[in-house]
Amino acid sequence: MKESDIRRYAQLMGELGLTGLEIKNKDDVVRLERSYSAAPVSTPVPVMDSAPKAADPNTVSVTSPMVGVFYQAPAENAEPYVKVGDRVQAGTVLCLVEAMKMMNEITAESDGTIAEVCVQNGQVVDYGRELFRIKR
């Protein structure tokens, strides 16, 4: 792989705020990583507000454990795993977050009722982005 390609991927990582990227090209594999302590990117990147709303002691916030794409259902035409008003138990699958072509199940950590779905299907989410609110 050419140095110019690697530099282009590194720049893309900075623009998107990614901390890791792996590129496979035939027999070549390149993995780029950077820490969160890196200097801020000067290129403006549109970011959705990810700050949780006012804390309610009866509400549990479910956040994304990684950067990826949020999916409410296991397939494009399938029913969502959960909807507002659904009762869930600890361990219930709430959604998928796709990161580096791997589908990661996000599960409820406590029993309750889905009070709010905080992101839209197909939306890119950051680490710590609030995905759901569960009312205990």
ZANU-168282 format. One record per residue (C-alpha): x, z negated, y negated. Coordinates in Angstrom, 2 decimals. Each point is the difference from the previous one (the first is absolute). Layout:
<nodes>
{{X,Z,Y}};
...
</nodes>
This chain:
<nodes>
{{0.00,0.00,0.00}};
{{1.29,0.86,-3.46}};
{{0.96,-2.63,-2.54}};
{{-2.42,1.57,-2.50}};
{{-2.88,-0.53,2.47}};
{{0.96,-3.65,0.46}};
{{0.15,-0.49,-3.77}};
{{-3.43,1.62,-0.37}};
{{-1.47,-2.35,2.63}};
{{1.63,-3.01,-1.70}};
{{-1.54,1.06,-3.32}};
{{-3.39,0.39,1.69}};
{{0.31,-3.53,1.42}};
{{0.58,-1.33,-3.51}};
{{-2.92,1.95,-1.47}};
{{-2.38,-1.26,2.70}};
{{1.40,-3.53,0.09}};
{{0.90,0.27,3.69}};
{{2.50,-2.37,1.60}};
{{0.69,2.13,3.06}};
{{-0.18,3.62,1.08}};
{{1.04,1.74,3.22}};
{{0.37,3.77,0.19}};
{{0.34,1.86,3.29}};
{{1.10,3.62,-0.13}};
{{0.82,1.57,3.37}};
{{2.99,-2.05,1.22}};
{{0.63,-1.74,-3.35}};
{{-1.47,-3.43,-0.77}};
{{0.53,-1.62,-3.40}};
{{-1.34,-3.46,-0.87}};
{{0.03,-1.16,-3.61}};
{{-0.72,-3.61,-0.98}};
{{0.06,-1.95,-3.22}};
{{-0.85,-3.57,-0.98}};
{{-2.80,-1.12,-2.33}};
{{2.61,-1.34,-2.42}};
{{0.98,3.53,-1.02}};
{{-0.27,0.90,-3.67}};
{{-3.44,1.17,-1.12}};
{{-0.68,3.71,0.20}};
{{-0.13,1.68,-3.40}};
{{-2.44,2.66,1.19}};
{{-3.56,-1.23,-0.55}};
{{-1.97,-0.26,3.23}};
{{-3.77,-0.56,-0.09}};
{{-0.78,-3.26,1.77}};
{{-3.42,-1.47,0.69}};
{{-0.49,-3.63,-1.06}};
{{0.94,-2.05,3.04}};
{{-0.36,-3.47,-1.47}};
{{-2.62,-2.12,1.77}};
{{-3.01,-1.01,-2.09}};
{{-0.79,-3.63,-0.80}};
{{0.63,-2.18,3.04}};
{{-3.13,-1.31,1.72}};
{{0.72,-2.87,2.41}};
{{-2.64,1.39,2.40}};
{{1.55,3.48,0.05}};
{{3.04,1.15,1.98}};
{{1.98,2.99,-1.23}};
{{1.37,2.45,2.61}};
{{3.04,1.82,-1.37}};
{{2.07,2.91,1.23}};
{{3.17,-1.06,1.84}};
{{1.65,3.34,-0.80}};
{{-0.01,3.12,-2.13}};
{{-2.15,2.72,1.54}};
{{-3.33,1.81,0.05}};
{{-3.20,-2.04,0.47}};
{{-2.56,1.25,2.54}};
{{-3.36,-1.72,0.53}};
{{-0.72,1.74,3.33}};
{{1.95,0.97,3.13}};
{{-0.79,3.71,-0.55}};
{{-1.17,2.23,-2.83}};
{{-3.66,0.22,1.09}};
{{-0.22,-3.47,1.58}};
{{-1.87,-3.02,-1.35}};
{{2.13,-2.47,-2.01}};
{{1.38,-2.97,1.90}};
{{-1.87,-2.32,-2.39}};
{{-2.38,0.27,-2.96}};
{{-1.08,-2.44,-2.71}};
{{-2.27,-2.58,1.60}};
{{1.50,0.28,3.50}};
{{0.86,-3.27,1.74}};
{{3.60,-0.09,1.32}};
{{2.04,-2.40,2.09}};
{{3.72,-0.68,-0.10}};
{{1.70,2.94,1.74}};
{{-2.72,2.55,-0.84}};
{{1.53,3.37,-1.00}};
{{-0.89,0.68,-3.64}};
{{1.86,3.25,-0.70}};
{{3.15,2.02,0.62}};
{{3.01,0.42,-2.27}};
{{2.07,3.06,0.84}};
{{3.69,-0.47,-0.71}};
{{2.60,2.55,1.11}};
{{-2.51,1.74,2.28}};
{{-0.81,-3.27,1.80}};
{{-3.52,-1.39,-0.10}};
{{0.09,-3.77,-0.55}};
{{-3.14,-2.04,0.66}};
{{-0.80,-2.59,-2.65}};
{{-2.02,-2.89,1.41}};
{{-1.99,-2.88,-1.44}};
{{1.89,-3.28,-0.04}};
{{-3.14,-2.11,-0.25}};
{{-3.71,0.11,0.78}};
{{-2.43,1.03,-2.74}};
{{-2.05,2.78,-1.57}};
{{1.46,3.05,-1.72}};
{{-0.74,-0.58,-3.69}};
{{1.88,2.98,-1.42}};
{{2.06,3.02,1.02}};
{{2.56,0.19,-2.82}};
{{1.50,3.46,0.62}};
{{-1.30,3.46,0.83}};
{{0.52,1.88,3.25}};
{{3.17,2.11,-0.15}};
{{1.46,-1.95,-2.92}};
{{3.72,-0.82,-0.03}};
{{0.50,-3.77,-0.04}};
{{3.04,-2.06,-0.87}};
{{1.31,-3.10,1.73}};
{{-2.25,-2.90,-1.00}};
{{-2.88,2.21,-1.22}};
{{-3.34,-1.72,0.56}};
{{-1.99,1.95,2.62}};
{{-2.99,-2.28,0.74}};
{{-1.62,-3.21,-1.10}};
{{-1.55,-2.09,2.74}};
{{-2.52,-2.72,-0.88}};
{{0.32,-3.03,2.27}};
</nodes>
